[in-house]
Amino acid sequence: MPYHSTPLSSSYDVPTVVSDLHTLSRDRATETALKPVHGIDQLATIDMNSVTVLANGEPTKWNLVCASSADGYMEEMVIRIQGILRWRDLPPVSGSKDRLQPRLATLRQRVDIGGFDDPSFLQCLDKVQEIHELFSRAIPHDRLCQWDPETYPEGISVSASNRYFTPRRYAGTEPEIDLTDTTDPTGILRSLKPAGMVHTEDNEVKYFACSDTEDGKCYLPSSPAAFKVGDIVEAQISFLAVPIRDETVKMIIKLRALTMLSSVHTRTANFRELAAAASVKRPIKRMLRHTGYDADDDALPQPKIPKLGVAQTDVHMTENATPLA
C-alpha cells in the first residue's frame, strides 16, 4: 500500500471532526433511504445483490452497473461516499505548456478520502473490497490486480480520479465536448494539442457546495479551488476495471462529483494557527551597519596624527589668528 506520512495540522480537532463526519454520514444515509438522490446509493449500505459487472467496449472494460433496469438497458452505478479530504489534485492544472504536453494522457483530477475510525467509513472500505471481489469473479483467468489503496497515519483512504482526456480509440460512441471554465479556468488545457485524445462527458467532474435551507438541502455549483485538505466532503464515484499491462486488469474508482459538506473545521484550524503565530514574541535582532566604500578599508593607508600637548594645541589653534588690539 502506498504510504503518505504527511499529518494533518496540529490545530485540527480530529475527535470533533470524526464525530461530525459520523453525524453527516448517518444523516445522508437516512435521507437516501427516505428520498433517493437520483438513484445514487450510499456506498456503506449498498445492496450487493442490486449490482453486477458488465463487460463492454473494445478493448474490453468492465463496469459496475445496476443489476436490472425497467427500460431494458444497463445503467452505470454511481455511489456516494462521505469522508475527510486527505489529498487533492484538482483544477486548475499548473505548469507550462512544454511540461504538460507530454503528460496529457495521464493528467487527472484526483482526491483521497479518509475517515479515521468512523464506523460508516469502515463499512465503505468493506464494500470496496466486496466490489473488488465481484470484479475478480467476472474477469476471467485471475487477471485482476489486488486493490492497493493509499494509506495515511490514521488509516486507509479511498482514492478516486478522472482523467482530463481519453484516447479516442477508447472513447467508443462518447461525443467530444468542450472543456468548461470550471475544469480549465486558466485555459491552459485548451491551449494544448491533444493529438489522438478527446474530452468527453465521461471525463467531466462536477463540484458542489451543500447548504441547509428552509426547504431542505440546497446544492450550488462550486469551484475546485474551494476544497482543502481536512474538509468533510461527499464524493460521487463509479467503479470500472480496465486492462493495463501484461494482460492484467486494474479496478479503477472514477470520480464523478465532489460536494463540500463542511469546511468549518479547516477554517477553525487556520484561525488557531494565525492566533498562535500572532501571540509569539519574536526576539529583536541586533541591527548591523556598514560604512565606507567597497574597497577594503583596512588595506588603505591611515594618516599619522601627531600627539599634541596642551601648549602645542594652543599654538596650533591660534597661530593664524588675528592679534587682538
Steps between C-alpha positions, in 0.01 A plus 500: 500500500641845411559684829478875560660624821365858478296569815209740531551837668567484874213752540257261329249363754488136387249363759248774421546457125448122519188551712357747247590267213310218668194723548510624141544148359211370708274788394592454133423129521161577658421755230591252229270236651208745526559685175749347255734756344456426130553130574845562653545254788725526805814289464486392867150351465482395135323169434751285313213302349392814315824534301685295243806527275453557126772448240486733200704701252811430298744443656282340765437686823270407786250732670303470823136543394151466645396136494169572327333784318134550418599658168690193390850654500782507749580813700836578653490484880593835658555482876548759775768494770561754778837560659782739582693637205852370556667594172391677183621576150226717355472777239660719397786303349837664567809492282623627166368376166836331430477299823130416474491388136695173551283418808168564332388136508559467877377838628208446735283639778542294816406491867588273793222471759559366850279439801725412796301248708152620402277187481325616182831552323629161613185350346590680176842333499333161543267575207792593276653160577168331416478687170859400420405137568203538264732623224747217563226243438385670178847546347638168370839336566567677834627807315372758750769672711452537874346823625793708624359801691690806620569501873560784746604507867133471600419212264390399151342746258285465190658658191281617211620666181399593148725583207455823307532316168425153363674334203263529208506125437376439857226765491257277309187690401557778756483837318780751557403805706672827589691546823313727741636800686462299822724224370744730321470848657836619366450362148831310510342164404311655210827642369658154474481269200336174614596290197301178512335610828147628563315657791158340546217503752666199661795728590283762668514555879240726659550703817231607749454662839221371725309732731188473713198715416141520621402277209770241570841438346622741235781410257676780318789479251837551663860556398758221534725753672253519791595149621781464752660205676304442822158597361210257540385411150279263307627338182285342232696212348466211261697177465655347189789272408733559206788303344842643578820305425598136464132411446418602858191700597471773763190618687455876471290723725387787277417841643167637372424787741630657820277683751608715792312397815697699759810719496454636853770282655775600256404865542514466880842333478626786281377762749669315787831492314477871418419584863790286624740665256386848601552428872864399460742774609782505251846608629632832369801439281808725539527736207824486305648807336777546243652830392775585261557380144530171316875496539646332805525785748765315702729484195498880448797700645394684813633857558734545799363751749766639736433510867473858615549641845281766652744783412546372144130478457458865599770611257359290220155641548612863530799537265287637219273699723485881472672670795271681735539876529 
